[in-house]
Amino acid sequence: MSCRRFSPAIRIALFVLSLPVFGYASSPCPLDTTNPSVTICTPALNDLVQSPVHVVAGTTDSNLVTTMWVYVDNQLAYKVNASTVDTTVSMPVGHHAISISAIDSTKTIFRKNVPVVMQPPCALNPANQTVTLCSMVSGAVVSLPFHVVAAATDSNPVTSMKLLIDGVNVVNIPNSAILDQYVSNVSLGAHSLTIQAQDSTGTIFNNQSSITVTAASNGLSKLHHIVFFLQENRSFDSYFGVLGQYKASLGLPNDVDGLDPNTSLMTSQGQPVQPYHYRTVCTEGLSVGWGFSHQDVDYGKMDGFVKSAGVAFNSTIDPYGTRAMGYYDQSDFPYYYTAAARFATSDRFFSPILTRTIPNRMYLFTGTSFGNISPVSPPSGGFTQPTIFDHLDQAGVSWRYYYQGALSGAFITQFAIYQSNSNASQSKVVPIANWFTDVKNGTLPAVAFIERADDEHPGNNVQHGAAKVASIANALIKSPSWPDSAFILTYDEGGGLYDHARPAREIKPDSIAPIMPAGTYPGDFNESGFRLPMIVFSPWVRPSFVSHTARDFTSILRLIEDTFHVPSLTLRDANADNMMEFFDFSSTPPLLTPPTLPTQPVNGACDHTLEAAPGF
């Protein structure tokens, strides 16, 4: 077995280089050559960290450094009368400033500061001396590499976290209550997985589960067509928060992590707002940017949505932002609810980045936002970041991009693959009318992307959008391509709407840091965005299946890559789960005869004046 470790805890180790000639000898990283100066190697600026935090830093000074201090939020955390320091610092959840100061023999004091964010990896079991497995549930079906994220709850300091597979110790993380591992080499088949914690009293406690590891492409050759389609700006709780109750009404398991009706979020005026059923299929917009999204998460408390909506959108109808707590049910979306209940869905599918539409759609096409946290205009010639479409071309795999509305609204037109290759690529970007012709004639390409139009974005009529999706999906279900197809529907971001699930921990896609102007809310690319509604339509899905494994859009990329033998784009999609868990390729397609799906109504009241929560 082999593992890749991705910073479950950041270490603080301060190395001081007191040399008459500046250099990097014995230093932990390349040092600032300014005399004197402190260089903090890790944590990086605005890093998302887990307590205890361990810092790596060094100093450059032509005089002897005599004392080092570590401050957290202006409070002294550690002091040593030496030129090196190695210590850990505990931090509560929230934003913090680490400051490292040094003094030399001339009494000169110099320092360096770095802001960080401490956030638990998921909602933890509050019981003392328990371990919570965050990234999957027992019984999960995974592909390699698979991601294991777990955390301990303990009133005493946790001294170690261990990962054992089939009783064999794979890794030991000292002085950390968090375990974050990618396991890349384990045999196929069933395995036991144990996360074991030990605290300062010597007490050992654990979480035991089972997983099944499948070959990355096992059975995927039965899929000849993969279609992916993103609508706009809807959180899981706002659309599928009561899906579990609906499934139960059909005699199916209530196995969805849905909406708690007793949840209460406060307005900026201190008024509580609970989840409520929308009375209108049209509502005003909400807060969706990088800063507001991070404030919505509020260090994992997930309680900022109403306040953000009230501040970000100057509404005269709902000035307190209560519409962030609204939700729809099966009476509004009979098509979506039936499809999610009869085909397959997930209650742990996230957008890739905690911000608005465009950077998330960049991840969908490229596996990264190449540093962007906000919409940007493409350079002359288009964005040059390689896309999944570039890789499909290089592998000789057919693809087509079906756009709705004007061609100018097709996101691919902002990329170099479209702008610099007018004949080969532009001929593959076609109007949505071609979709209906292609599915009818059995001429679908191997990979198809559908651009949004009636996109369900707040401000639009969500039932009209759902009806358009139904017409597109139904065309495939009734076509000769149905027996060997998979159609994945999801949304590009949460849209500022409430969801109770914390963003998932992620691997950074590349070495590109977030492009953040001064005053930008701190954050990084090592966590996902919000949880989203999603449905997988296919005759090969496990009927009525609900996945509880954390994924984002790059799992769609990984599914395409593994199915058609296409190389990955970034570290994010290379390490993503490939969605094999959704499918059953063991015999004949379970849903070759598809379930009956109802007509999606479009007669709901479209009235913004009805959007606010009751009593507001």
C-alpha positions as CSV (number, residue, x, y, z in Angstrom):
1,M,0.0,0.0,0.0
2,S,1.2,3.5,-0.6
3,C,-0.3,6.9,0.4
4,R,0.1,10.5,-0.5
5,R,-0.2,12.9,2.4
6,F,-1.8,16.3,1.9
7,S,-1.2,18.4,5.0
8,P,-3.7,17.1,7.6
9,A,-2.0,19.5,9.9
10,I,0.4,22.3,9.2
11,R,3.6,22.2,11.2
12,I,5.3,25.1,12.8
13,A,9.0,24.8,12.8
14,L,11.1,27.9,12.8
15,F,14.6,27.7,11.6
16,V,16.8,30.7,12.0
17,L,19.7,31.4,9.6
18,S,22.1,33.7,11.4
19,L,24.9,34.1,8.9
20,P,27.3,37.0,8.0
21,V,26.8,36.0,4.3
22,F,23.2,35.5,3.2
23,G,22.3,32.1,1.8
24,Y,20.0,29.1,2.0
25,A,22.3,26.7,3.8
26,S,20.3,24.5,6.2
27,S,17.2,26.6,5.6
28,P,13.7,25.0,5.3
29,C,12.9,27.0,2.1
30,P,14.4,29.8,0.0
31,L,14.7,32.8,2.4
32,D,14.1,36.4,1.9
33,T,17.5,38.0,1.4
34,T,16.5,41.2,3.2
35,N,18.7,41.8,6.3
36,P,17.2,41.1,8.8
37,S,14.0,39.3,7.9
38,V,11.7,36.3,8.8
39,T,10.5,34.0,6.0
40,I,7.4,31.8,6.8
41,C,7.5,28.7,4.6
42,T,4.3,27.2,5.8
43,P,1.5,27.8,6.4
44,A,1.1,29.7,3.2
45,L,-0.8,33.0,3.1
46,N,-4.5,32.4,3.8
47,D,-4.0,28.7,4.2
48,L,-6.9,26.5,5.4
49,V,-5.3,24.6,8.4
50,Q,-6.2,22.1,11.0
51,S,-5.3,22.4,14.7
52,P,-2.6,21.9,16.0
53,V,-0.8,24.1,13.6
54,H,2.9,23.6,13.0
55,V,4.8,26.5,11.2
56,V,7.9,26.3,9.2
57,A,9.9,29.5,8.9
58,G,13.5,30.8,8.8
59,T,15.3,34.1,9.3
60,T,18.1,35.9,7.5
61,D,20.3,38.1,9.7
62,S,24.0,39.1,9.7
63,N,23.9,39.1,13.5
64,L,23.2,36.4,16.0
65,V,19.5,35.8,16.6
66,T,19.0,35.3,20.3
67,T,15.3,34.9,20.9
68,M,12.2,33.8,18.9
69,W,8.5,34.3,19.6
70,V,5.4,32.9,18.1
71,Y,2.2,34.9,18.5
72,V,-1.3,33.9,17.6
73,D,-3.8,36.8,17.4
74,N,-1.3,39.0,19.3
75,Q,-1.1,36.5,22.1
76,L,2.2,34.9,22.9
77,A,2.1,31.2,22.1
78,Y,5.7,30.2,22.4
79,K,9.1,31.6,23.2
80,V,12.6,30.2,23.1
81,N,16.0,31.7,23.8
82,A,17.6,30.1,20.7
83,S,18.0,30.6,17.0
84,T,15.6,27.7,16.1
85,V,12.1,26.8,17.2
86,D,10.0,23.7,16.7
87,T,6.6,23.7,18.3
88,T,2.9,23.2,17.7
89,V,0.1,25.8,18.4
90,S,-3.5,25.0,19.0
91,M,-6.2,27.2,17.5
92,P,-10.0,27.4,17.7
93,V,-12.1,27.5,14.6
94,G,-12.0,30.8,12.8
95,H,-9.5,33.3,11.2
96,H,-6.2,33.8,12.9
97,A,-3.0,35.7,12.4
98,I,0.3,34.0,13.1
99,S,3.2,36.4,13.8
100,I,6.8,35.2,14.2
101,S,9.2,37.7,15.7
102,A,13.0,37.5,16.3
103,I,15.5,39.6,18.1
104,D,19.2,39.6,17.4
105,S,22.4,40.6,19.3
106,T,22.0,44.3,18.4
107,K,18.5,44.3,19.9
108,T,16.9,44.6,16.5
109,I,13.4,43.1,16.4
110,F,11.9,41.9,13.1
111,R,8.8,39.9,12.3
112,K,6.6,38.3,9.7
113,N,2.8,37.8,9.7
114,V,0.6,35.3,7.9
115,P,-3.2,34.9,8.2
116,V,-4.7,31.4,8.3
117,V,-8.2,29.9,8.7
118,M,-8.9,26.9,11.0
119,Q,-11.9,24.9,10.0
120,P,-13.0,21.3,10.9
121,P,-13.2,19.0,7.9
122,C,-16.9,18.1,8.4
123,A,-19.6,18.2,11.1
124,L,-18.1,16.0,13.8
125,N,-19.7,13.6,16.2
126,P,-20.0,15.7,19.4
127,A,-19.5,12.7,21.7
128,N,-16.2,12.7,23.5
129,Q,-13.5,10.3,22.2
130,T,-15.1,9.6,18.8
131,V,-13.8,9.6,15.3
132,T,-15.9,10.9,12.4
133,L,-15.2,9.7,8.8
134,C,-15.9,12.7,6.6
135,S,-15.1,11.7,3.1
136,M,-17.3,8.6,2.7
137,V,-19.5,6.1,4.5
138,S,-19.1,2.5,5.3
139,G,-19.9,0.4,2.3
140,A,-18.6,2.9,-0.2
141,V,-17.4,1.7,-3.6
142,V,-14.2,3.6,-4.6
143,S,-11.6,3.8,-7.3
144,L,-7.9,4.5,-6.8
145,P,-6.7,6.8,-5.5
146,F,-9.4,7.2,-2.8
147,H,-9.5,10.0,-0.3
148,V,-9.8,9.4,3.4
149,V,-10.7,12.4,5.6
150,A,-11.4,11.9,9.3
151,A,-11.3,13.8,12.5
152,A,-11.4,13.1,16.3
153,T,-13.5,14.7,19.0
154,D,-11.7,14.6,22.3
155,S,-11.5,16.7,25.4
156,N,-7.8,15.8,25.7
157,P,-5.1,16.6,23.1
158,V,-5.0,14.0,20.4
159,T,-1.5,12.6,20.1
160,S,-1.9,10.5,16.9
161,M,-4.2,9.5,14.1
162,K,-3.7,6.2,12.3
163,L,-5.1,4.8,9.2
164,L,-5.3,1.0,9.1
165,I,-6.4,-1.1,6.1
166,D,-7.2,-4.7,6.8
167,G,-5.6,-4.2,10.2
168,V,-2.3,-3.0,8.7
169,N,-1.0,0.4,9.8
170,V,-0.8,2.5,6.6
171,V,0.1,5.8,8.1
172,N,0.5,7.5,11.5
173,I,-0.1,11.3,11.9
174,P,1.4,12.5,15.2
175,N,0.0,15.4,17.2
176,S,-3.1,15.9,15.1
177,A,-6.8,15.3,15.4
178,I,-7.2,15.3,11.6
179,L,-6.3,12.6,9.1
180,D,-6.3,13.5,5.4
181,Q,-4.9,10.8,3.1
182,Y,-5.0,9.7,-0.5
183,V,-4.5,6.0,-0.8
184,S,-3.1,5.1,-4.1
185,N,-2.0,1.4,-4.0
186,V,-4.3,-1.2,-2.5
187,S,-5.6,-4.4,-4.0
188,L,-9.0,-4.5,-5.7
189,G,-11.9,-5.9,-3.6
190,A,-13.4,-5.5,-0.1
191,H,-11.3,-4.0,2.7
192,S,-11.8,-3.0,6.3
193,L,-10.8,0.6,7.0
194,T,-10.0,1.8,10.6
195,I,-9.3,5.3,11.7
196,Q,-7.7,5.1,15.1
197,A,-7.0,8.0,17.4
198,Q,-5.0,8.1,20.6
199,D,-5.0,11.0,23.1
200,S,-2.6,12.3,25.8
201,T,-4.2,10.0,28.4
202,G,-3.3,6.9,26.3
203,T,-6.9,6.3,25.4
204,I,-7.4,4.7,22.0
205,F,-10.7,5.0,20.1
206,N,-11.6,4.4,16.5
207,N,-14.0,4.4,13.6
208,Q,-14.4,1.2,11.6
209,S,-15.9,0.9,8.2
210,S,-15.8,-1.2,5.0
211,I,-15.0,-0.2,1.4
212,T,-14.8,-1.9,-1.9
213,V,-12.1,-0.9,-4.3
214,T,-12.8,-1.3,-8.0
215,A,-10.7,-1.1,-11.1
216,A,-10.7,2.4,-12.5
217,S,-12.3,1.3,-15.8
218,N,-14.1,-1.8,-14.7
219,G,-17.2,-2.0,-16.8
220,L,-16.9,1.5,-18.1
221,S,-16.5,0.2,-21.7
222,K,-20.3,-0.4,-21.6
223,L,-20.7,3.4,-21.6
224,H,-20.4,4.7,-25.1
225,H,-21.8,8.1,-24.4
226,I,-21.3,10.5,-21.4
227,V,-23.4,13.6,-21.3
228,F,-22.9,16.3,-18.7
229,F,-25.1,19.3,-18.2
230,L,-24.8,22.2,-15.6
231,Q,-27.7,24.4,-14.6
232,E,-27.2,27.4,-12.4
233,N,-27.0,28.4,-8.7
234,R,-28.9,25.9,-6.6
235,S,-27.9,24.3,-3.3
236,F,-28.8,20.7,-2.4
237,D,-31.0,21.7,0.6
238,S,-32.9,24.2,-1.5
239,Y,-33.8,21.6,-4.1
240,F,-33.5,18.1,-2.6
241,G,-33.6,18.9,1.1
242,V,-36.8,16.9,1.5
243,L,-35.9,14.2,-1.0
244,G,-35.5,11.6,1.7
245,Q,-39.1,12.1,2.9
246,Y,-40.3,11.8,-0.6
247,K,-38.4,8.5,-1.1
248,A,-39.9,7.2,2.1
249,S,-43.4,8.0,0.8
250,L,-42.6,5.7,-2.2
251,G,-41.5,2.9,0.1
252,L,-37.8,3.5,-0.6
253,P,-35.2,4.1,2.1
254,N,-35.0,7.6,3.6
255,D,-31.2,7.6,3.0
256,V,-30.6,11.3,2.1
257,D,-28.8,13.8,4.4
258,G,-31.4,16.4,4.0
259,L,-32.8,19.6,5.5
260,D,-33.4,19.9,9.2
261,P,-36.7,21.8,9.6
262,N,-35.6,23.0,13.0
263,T,-32.5,24.8,11.7
264,S,-32.6,28.5,12.5
265,L,-30.4,31.2,11.0
266,M,-30.3,34.8,12.1
267,T,-30.9,37.9,10.1
268,S,-28.6,40.9,10.6
269,Q,-31.3,42.2,13.0
270,G,-31.1,39.1,15.1
271,Q,-34.4,37.6,13.8
272,P,-34.5,33.8,13.4
273,V,-35.4,32.3,10.1
274,Q,-36.2,28.6,9.6
275,P,-36.4,26.6,6.4
276,Y,-39.7,27.2,4.6
277,H,-41.4,26.0,1.4
278,Y,-41.3,28.6,-1.3
279,R,-44.6,30.0,-2.4
280,T,-43.1,31.2,-5.7
281,V,-41.1,29.6,-8.5
282,C,-39.3,33.0,-9.1
283,T,-37.1,34.7,-6.5
284,E,-34.6,37.4,-6.5
285,G,-30.8,36.8,-6.6
286,L,-28.6,36.2,-3.6
287,S,-24.9,36.5,-2.6
288,V,-22.6,34.3,-4.5
289,G,-19.0,35.7,-4.6
290,W,-15.9,34.4,-2.9
291,G,-16.2,36.7,0.1
292,F,-19.9,36.1,0.8
293,S,-19.5,32.3,0.2
294,H,-16.8,32.1,2.8
295,Q,-18.9,34.2,5.2
296,D,-21.8,31.8,4.6
297,V,-19.6,28.9,5.6
298,D,-18.5,30.8,8.7
299,Y,-15.7,28.4,9.7
300,G,-18.0,25.4,9.2
301,K,-21.0,26.8,11.2
302,M,-22.9,27.2,7.8
303,D,-24.9,30.1,9.3
304,G,-24.1,33.2,7.2
305,F,-26.5,32.7,4.3
306,V,-29.3,34.9,5.5
307,K,-27.1,37.8,6.6
308,S,-25.1,37.7,3.4
309,A,-28.2,37.7,1.3
310,G,-29.5,40.7,3.2
311,V,-26.3,42.6,2.7
312,A,-25.3,41.6,-0.8
313,F,-28.6,42.1,-2.6
314,N,-30.5,45.4,-2.1
315,S,-34.0,43.9,-2.1
316,T,-37.0,46.0,-1.1
317,I,-39.1,42.8,-1.1
318,D,-36.9,40.7,1.2
319,P,-34.4,43.1,2.7
320,Y,-33.3,40.6,5.4
321,G,-32.4,37.9,2.9
322,T,-34.8,35.3,4.3
323,R,-35.2,33.7,0.9
324,A,-31.9,32.0,1.4
325,M,-33.7,29.5,3.6
326,G,-36.5,28.6,1.1
327,Y,-36.8,25.2,-0.5
328,Y,-38.8,23.3,-3.1
329,D,-40.3,19.9,-2.9
330,Q,-41.9,17.2,-5.1
331,S,-45.0,19.3,-5.8
332,D,-42.8,21.9,-7.5
333,F,-40.4,19.4,-9.2
334,P,-42.1,16.1,-9.7
335,Y,-39.7,15.4,-12.6
336,Y,-36.5,16.0,-10.6
337,Y,-37.8,14.2,-7.5
338,T,-38.9,11.1,-9.4
339,A,-35.7,11.0,-11.4
340,A,-33.6,11.3,-8.3
341,A,-35.6,8.7,-6.4
342,R,-35.6,6.2,-9.3
343,F,-32.2,6.7,-10.9
344,A,-29.2,7.7,-8.8
345,T,-28.1,10.8,-6.9
346,S,-25.7,12.0,-4.2
347,D,-25.9,14.0,-1.1
348,R,-22.2,14.8,-1.2
349,F,-21.6,16.3,-4.6
350,F,-20.0,19.8,-4.4
351,S,-18.9,22.5,-6.7
352,P,-15.1,22.6,-6.9
353,I,-14.5,26.1,-5.5
354,L,-16.2,28.3,-2.9
355,T,-17.3,31.1,-5.2
356,R,-19.5,32.1,-8.2
357,T,-20.3,30.5,-11.6
358,I,-17.3,31.2,-13.9
359,P,-14.4,29.8,-11.8
360,N,-16.5,26.7,-11.1
361,R,-17.2,26.2,-14.8
362,M,-13.5,26.6,-15.4
363,Y,-12.9,23.6,-13.1
364,L,-15.5,21.7,-15.1
365,F,-13.6,22.2,-18.3
366,T,-10.0,22.3,-17.1
367,G,-9.8,20.8,-13.6
368,T,-8.7,24.2,-12.2
369,S,-9.6,27.8,-12.3
370,F,-6.0,28.7,-12.9
371,G,-5.9,31.0,-10.0
372,N,-9.2,32.8,-10.6
373,I,-11.8,33.3,-7.8
374,S,-14.0,35.7,-9.8
375,P,-15.1,36.1,-13.4
376,V,-12.3,37.4,-15.7
377,S,-12.3,38.3,-19.4
378,P,-10.3,36.0,-21.5
379,P,-7.1,37.2,-23.1
380,S,-6.8,37.7,-26.8
381,G,-7.0,34.3,-28.4
382,G,-8.9,32.9,-25.4
383,F,-7.9,31.1,-22.2
384,T,-5.0,28.8,-22.9
385,Q,-5.5,26.4,-20.1
386,P,-6.0,22.9,-21.6
387,T,-9.6,21.7,-21.5
388,I,-11.2,18.2,-21.4
389,F,-12.1,18.9,-25.0
390,D,-8.4,19.4,-25.9
391,H,-7.6,16.0,-24.3
392,L,-10.5,14.3,-26.1
393,D,-9.2,15.6,-29.4
394,Q,-5.7,14.4,-28.7
395,A,-7.0,11.0,-27.8
396,G,-9.2,10.8,-30.9
397,V,-12.4,10.7,-28.9
398,S,-15.5,12.3,-30.4
399,W,-17.2,15.2,-28.6
400,R,-19.9,17.8,-29.2
401,Y,-20.9,21.0,-27.4
402,Y,-24.6,21.8,-27.6
403,Y,-25.4,25.4,-26.8
404,Q,-28.8,26.9,-26.1
405,G,-29.6,30.5,-26.9
406,A,-26.9,32.6,-28.5
407,L,-23.5,31.2,-29.4
408,S,-21.9,34.0,-27.5
409,G,-23.2,32.5,-24.3
410,A,-21.3,29.3,-24.9
411,F,-18.4,29.2,-22.4
412,I,-16.2,27.3,-24.7
413,T,-16.0,30.3,-27.0
414,Q,-13.8,31.9,-24.4
415,F,-11.1,29.2,-24.7
416,A,-8.2,28.9,-27.2
417,I,-9.5,25.5,-28.3
418,Y,-12.4,27.4,-29.9
419,Q,-10.8,30.6,-30.9
420,S,-7.6,29.2,-32.4
421,N,-9.0,26.1,-34.1
422,S,-11.9,27.4,-36.1
423,N,-12.5,24.4,-38.3
424,A,-11.9,21.4,-36.1
425,S,-13.4,22.7,-32.9
426,Q,-16.1,25.2,-34.0
427,S,-17.8,22.5,-36.0
428,K,-18.3,20.6,-32.8
429,V,-20.1,23.5,-31.1
430,V,-23.6,23.3,-32.3
431,P,-27.2,24.5,-31.4
432,I,-29.3,22.5,-29.1
433,A,-31.6,21.5,-32.0
434,N,-28.7,19.2,-33.1
435,W,-29.0,17.3,-29.8
436,F,-32.5,16.2,-30.5
437,T,-31.5,15.2,-34.0
438,D,-28.4,13.3,-32.8
439,V,-30.2,11.3,-30.1
440,K,-33.1,10.4,-32.5
441,N,-30.7,9.2,-35.2
442,G,-28.3,7.5,-32.8
443,T,-25.4,9.8,-33.8
444,L,-24.3,11.0,-30.4
445,P,-20.6,11.6,-29.9
446,A,-18.7,9.8,-27.1
447,V,-18.8,12.9,-24.9
448,A,-21.4,15.7,-25.0
449,F,-21.7,18.9,-23.0
450,I,-25.0,20.9,-22.9
451,E,-24.8,24.6,-22.2
452,R,-27.5,26.1,-20.0
453,A,-30.3,28.5,-21.2
454,D,-33.4,28.3,-19.0
455,D,-30.9,27.8,-16.3
456,E,-32.9,28.0,-13.0
457,H,-30.7,30.8,-11.7
458,P,-32.5,32.9,-9.1
459,G,-34.5,35.5,-10.9
460,N,-35.6,33.0,-13.5
461,N,-38.6,30.6,-13.4
462,V,-37.2,27.4,-12.0
463,Q,-40.1,25.3,-13.4
464,H,-39.4,26.5,-16.9
465,G,-35.8,25.5,-16.4
466,A,-36.8,22.1,-15.1
467,A,-39.1,21.5,-18.0
468,K,-36.3,22.3,-20.5
469,V,-34.0,19.8,-18.7
470,A,-36.8,17.2,-18.8
471,S,-37.2,17.6,-22.6
472,I,-33.5,17.2,-23.1
473,A,-33.1,14.2,-20.8
474,N,-36.3,12.5,-22.1
475,A,-35.0,12.7,-25.6
476,L,-32.0,10.6,-24.6
477,I,-34.1,8.2,-22.5
478,K,-36.4,7.5,-25.5
479,S,-33.5,7.2,-28.0
480,P,-31.5,4.3,-29.5
481,S,-28.5,5.7,-27.6
482,W,-30.1,5.1,-24.2
483,P,-28.7,1.5,-23.6
484,D,-25.1,2.7,-23.5
485,S,-25.3,6.3,-22.1
486,A,-24.9,8.2,-18.9
487,F,-26.4,11.7,-18.5
488,I,-25.2,13.7,-15.5
489,L,-27.2,16.8,-14.4
490,T,-25.9,19.1,-11.7
491,Y,-25.5,22.8,-11.0
492,D,-22.5,25.1,-11.1
493,E,-22.7,26.6,-7.6
494,G,-24.9,27.0,-4.6
495,G,-26.2,30.4,-5.5
496,G,-26.2,31.8,-2.0
497,L,-29.0,29.4,-0.9
498,Y,-28.7,27.6,2.4
499,D,-27.1,24.2,2.7
500,H,-26.1,22.6,6.0
501,A,-23.2,20.4,4.7
502,R,-19.7,21.8,5.1
503,P,-17.5,22.1,2.0
504,A,-15.3,19.0,1.5
505,R,-11.5,19.0,1.8
506,E,-9.8,18.9,-1.6
507,I,-6.4,18.5,-3.1
508,K,-5.1,21.7,-4.7
509,P,-5.3,21.3,-8.5
510,D,-1.9,22.9,-9.2
511,S,0.6,25.3,-7.7
512,I,-1.3,28.4,-8.8
513,A,-2.4,30.4,-5.7
514,P,-5.7,32.3,-5.6
515,I,-5.5,35.7,-7.3
516,M,-6.8,37.9,-4.5
517,P,-6.7,41.7,-4.5
518,A,-6.0,43.4,-1.3
519,G,-8.9,43.1,1.2
520,T,-10.1,39.8,-0.3
521,Y,-11.6,37.3,2.1
522,P,-8.8,34.7,2.9
523,G,-9.1,31.2,1.5
524,D,-7.4,28.7,-0.7
525,F,-8.1,25.9,-3.3
526,N,-7.9,23.1,-0.8
527,E,-11.7,23.0,-0.1
528,S,-14.7,22.6,-2.3
529,G,-17.7,24.9,-2.8
530,F,-21.2,24.2,-1.7
531,R,-23.2,21.0,-2.0
532,L,-25.3,20.7,-5.1
533,P,-28.3,18.8,-6.5
534,M,-27.3,16.1,-9.0
535,I,-28.9,13.2,-10.8
536,V,-27.3,10.4,-12.9
537,F,-29.6,9.1,-15.6
538,S,-28.4,5.8,-17.1
539,P,-29.7,2.3,-17.6
540,W,-26.6,1.2,-15.8
541,V,-27.1,3.1,-12.5
542,R,-27.9,1.3,-9.3
543,P,-31.7,2.0,-9.0
544,S,-32.6,4.5,-6.3
545,F,-29.0,4.8,-5.2
546,V,-27.7,7.7,-3.0
547,S,-24.0,8.2,-2.8
548,H,-22.5,9.6,0.3
549,T,-18.9,10.0,-1.0
550,A,-17.6,13.5,-1.4
551,R,-17.0,14.5,-5.0
552,D,-17.0,17.6,-7.2
553,F,-17.2,18.3,-11.0
554,T,-13.7,16.9,-11.5
555,S,-15.2,13.4,-10.8
556,I,-17.1,13.9,-14.0
557,L,-13.8,14.6,-15.7
558,R,-12.3,11.5,-14.1
559,L,-15.3,9.4,-15.3
560,I,-14.7,10.6,-18.9
561,E,-11.0,10.1,-18.6
562,D,-11.2,6.5,-17.3
563,T,-14.0,5.6,-19.8
564,F,-12.2,6.8,-22.9
565,H,-8.6,6.5,-21.7
566,V,-7.9,10.2,-21.7
567,P,-5.1,11.7,-19.5
568,S,-6.0,13.9,-16.5
569,L,-5.8,17.7,-16.6
570,T,-4.6,18.5,-13.0
571,L,-4.0,17.0,-9.7
572,R,-7.7,17.6,-8.8
573,D,-9.2,15.4,-11.4
574,A,-6.3,12.9,-11.3
575,N,-7.2,12.2,-7.6
576,A,-11.0,12.5,-8.0
577,D,-13.2,9.5,-7.5
578,N,-14.5,8.3,-10.9
579,M,-18.1,7.8,-9.9
580,M,-18.0,4.0,-10.4
581,E,-20.1,3.7,-7.2
582,F,-23.2,4.9,-9.1
583,F,-23.1,2.0,-11.7
584,D,-23.8,-1.7,-11.7
585,F,-22.1,-3.3,-14.7
586,S,-22.3,-6.8,-13.4
587,S,-24.9,-8.1,-15.8
588,T,-27.7,-6.5,-17.9
589,P,-28.5,-2.8,-17.4
590,P,-30.8,-2.5,-14.3
591,L,-32.9,0.3,-15.9
592,L,-32.8,-0.6,-19.6
593,T,-36.5,-0.1,-19.4
594,P,-36.5,3.3,-17.7
595,P,-38.9,4.3,-14.9
596,T,-41.8,6.4,-15.9
597,L,-41.1,10.1,-15.3
598,P,-43.9,12.6,-14.8
599,T,-44.5,15.7,-16.8
600,Q,-42.8,18.8,-15.2
601,P,-45.5,21.4,-14.6
602,V,-44.8,25.1,-15.4
603,N,-47.8,26.6,-13.8
604,G,-46.3,27.7,-10.4
605,A,-46.8,31.2,-9.2
606,C,-43.9,33.4,-10.5
607,D,-44.2,36.3,-8.1
608,H,-41.1,37.9,-6.3
609,T,-43.4,39.5,-3.8
610,L,-44.0,36.0,-2.3
611,E,-40.4,35.1,-1.9
612,A,-39.8,36.1,1.8
613,A,-40.1,33.7,4.7
614,P,-43.4,33.7,6.6
615,G,-43.6,36.6,9.0
616,F,-41.2,38.8,7.0
